[in-house]
Amino acid sequence: MRKIFISSTFRDMQTERDVIHTTVVPNLRAVARQYGEDVEVCDLRWGVNTGDLDSEEGSRKVLSVCLDEIDRCKPFIYPF
């Protein structure tokens, strides 16, 4: 399993991210299957649940989740 992290702010690049999910990822998975692999995309644009936290705690949680996901995806990081 290869995990790819897609990075941008949570509110920009929506159309591009949709194309990645609807077109690029299925094609990439098809190619990866030929080599016995699978691909998963990590896209945090839907955000991280911080509703029960104050602003500072919420910011720390978002940063922590993003950094953890980046670590899980290394070296497959695609920044926008």
N, C-alpha and C positions, 0 to 999 in steps of 0.2 A: 504494500500500500504506500503510495506517495501522496503526501498531503501538501497542498499549495496554499499559501496565505496570500490573499488579495488585500492590498492596503490602499486606503484613501480615507478622507473624512467620511463620517457616516451619512452625510447628506449630498455629496457630489458624485459624479460619475455613475448615476443610476442606470442610464441607458447602456453604458459600456458594460457594467456588471451584469445586467440582464442578458446581454449577448454572450458574455462568458458562460453564464449558467445554461442558456438554452442552446447554444451552438458550439462553442469552443470545448466545453467540458465533455459533452457526449462524443465529439470527434476524438478528443484526447483519450477518453476511456477506451474507445474502439481500437485505437492504435496501441495503447498500453496492454490491452488484453492479448494482442498478438505476441507479446513478450512475457505473458504470465503475470502482469502487474495490474493494479487498479489505481485510480486517481480520485482523491477527495479534495474538495476546495473548501477552505475556511474563509468565510466572508462574514465579518462582524457588522455589516451595515445595519442590521436590525438592532444593533446596540447590545448593551449589557444591562441587565436588570439592576438598577440602582435606586428604585423607588422608595426603599425603606432606609436610605442613607442620606446624610447631609451632603452638601455640595463637595466638600473636601474629601470626605470618605468615598463618595461616588467617583470622583476623579481618580483617586488611588485605585479603586477596584477596576475601573475601565483600563487603566494603564497596566495593572497586574494581569488582567485577562489577556490583553493584547500581547504583552511580552511572553506570557506562557504559551500562547498559540504560535507565536513566531518561533519560539524554541522547538515546539513540536514539528514545525514545518521545515526547519533548516535542512538542507540548503535551498529549498524551493520556495522562495519569496518573490512575489511579483508586485513591485510598488507602482501605483498609478501616480 
